[in-house]
Amino acid sequence: MSYKELVTRLRSRFGSLDMEEKYQMEIQCRRRKPSEPLSELAQDIRRLMMLAYPGERSVMAERLAKEHFISTLDDAELELKVREKEPQTLDSAFKLAQCLEVFRNAVEQKVNLRRRLNRQVTESDPQLEEKTAVKIDVVKRRRQEENLNRGVSQKHGKKEDKK
C-alpha cells in the first residue's frame, strides 16, 4: 500500500471526504430551534459551511451561507424582511435579522403592555361600580339643587325688578 492510498483511506474513514455530502444535507435541513439565539444559528451555519464546502472561501460560498441562514430562520415574516434588504453576506443577513427581531420584540412588549392596561380598565369591580353609582347620584342631586336655586333666584330677581 502506497502513501497516497493510505492517506486516501484514512481521509475516507476519518476525514471529510465522504462527509461533505452529509454536511451539505445537514445544512439544507437545518432549522432554527425555538428560542435559539440568532448568533448561535449563524455560528452553526458557518461551521456547517466549512465542513460541507472545505477549502478557500469564495463570494459564491458566502452567498450560499447567507441563503442557508435566511432559510433556516423558520419565520416567514422575518425571512421576508431580511430578503427585502438584500444582504450580500452571512454577517449582514445576521445583523439585519437580529435588528428586526429586536424591533419586533419591542413592539410586542408594547402591545402586551397596552392589552394588560386595557384589561385592567375594562374589568369590572362590583364595589367600584357601586361607589361610582353613588357618586353619580350625588352629583345629579347637586346639579338639580343648583338648578332649583337658580330658578328660585331668577324668579325673585324678576319680581324685584317689577317693583
N, C-alpha and C positions, 0 to 999 in steps of 0.2 A: 504494500500500500504506500503510495507516494504522499508527500506532504500536502499537495493540493487536494487529494482525495480525503485525507484525514481532516483537513480544515473544512471541506465541503460537508462531510458527515457530521462533524461537531456543530457547525452552523445550522445544519438541518435539524439536529437533535436539540440543541440548546439555544441557538441563535434566533434571529428574527426572519430567517429566510422564508419559511413556510408560515410564519406567524403574521406577516404583513396583511394577508387577506383576512385573518381573524380580527386584527385591529381595525381594518377598514370596515368590516361588518359591524364591529362594536361601536365605532364612531357614527355609523349610519343609524344604528338602533338606539343610540344614547338619547335619553330624555331627561329633562330637569326633574329632580325629585322634589316632592313637596317640602317647602321651607328650606331648600338648598340655596345657599348664597350664590349670587352670580359670579363672584370671584372664584369660588370652588369649581363651578361649571366651566368657566373659561380656562382655568388651570388644567382641568381634566381633558378638555378638548385639545389643548397644547400638547399634553402628554401623549394622548392617543394619536395625534398627527405625527409626532416624532417617531412613534412606533410603527404606524401604518405607512408612512412615507419617509423612510430614513434617507439621509443624505443632505445635500445643501438645500437651504430654504430658498424658494423662488416666489415670485409675485403670484404665480398661479396657486402655489401651496397655501399662501397667506389668504387668498380669496376663498379657497376651498375651506380653510379653517373657519373663516368668517361665516360662510354659508352654513356649515355644520353647527356653529354656535347659535346662529339665529334660529335654525330649525329645531334645536334642542330646547328652546325656551318653553315650549309647550303651553303658550299663552298667545292665542291668535291676535288679540288686540296689541299686546306688547310687540309681537313679531312684526305686525304691520307697521307700527310706528317706527320701529328701528329700520325696517326696509325703506320707508319713505325718506329717511335721512341719508340713504345711500352711503353707508360707511364703506371704506376701502379695505380696512384691516380688521383682524380679530380684536385688537385693542380698542379701536374706535367703536366697533359694534358693542363691545363690553361696556365702555364708558357711557354710550348712549342708553343702553338698556338699563344700566344702573341708575342713571339720572332720571329716566322716565319712570322707573319703579319707585324711586323716592318721591317723585311728584304725585304719582297715583296713591301711594300710601298716605301722603299728607292730605290729599283731597278726601280720601276715605275716612280718615280720622275726623276731619272737619264735619263731614256728613253725619257720621255716627254721633258726634257731639250734639249736632243740631237735633237729631232724632231723639236723643235722650232728653234734651231740654224740652222739646215739643211734647214728649210723653209725660214729663213732669207737669207741664202746664195743663194738658188735657185730661189727665187722670183726675177723677172726682173724689173729693173727701166730704162725706156727709156732714161732718161737724163744720167744715169750712163753708159748705153751701148754706147751712142753717144760719151761721153768723152773717154771711153775706146777705141773705134774705132779710134778716132783722135790720141790718144797716140800711138796706134799700128802703124798707118800710119807714124807718126813722127819717130818712132824707125826704121821702114823699110827704110825710106828715108836716115836716118843717116847711116845705115849699107851699103846701096847702095853707098852713097858718100864715105864711108871709103873704100869699095872695089874698087871703081874707083880710089881713091887716091893711094891705094896700087898698083894697076895695073900700074898707070902712073909712080909712083916712081920706080917700078921694071923695067919698060922699060927704064927709064932714067939711072938707075943703070947699066943695061946691055950695053947700048950704051957707057957709060963712061968706062966700063971695056974693051970694044973692042978697044977703042982709046989707 
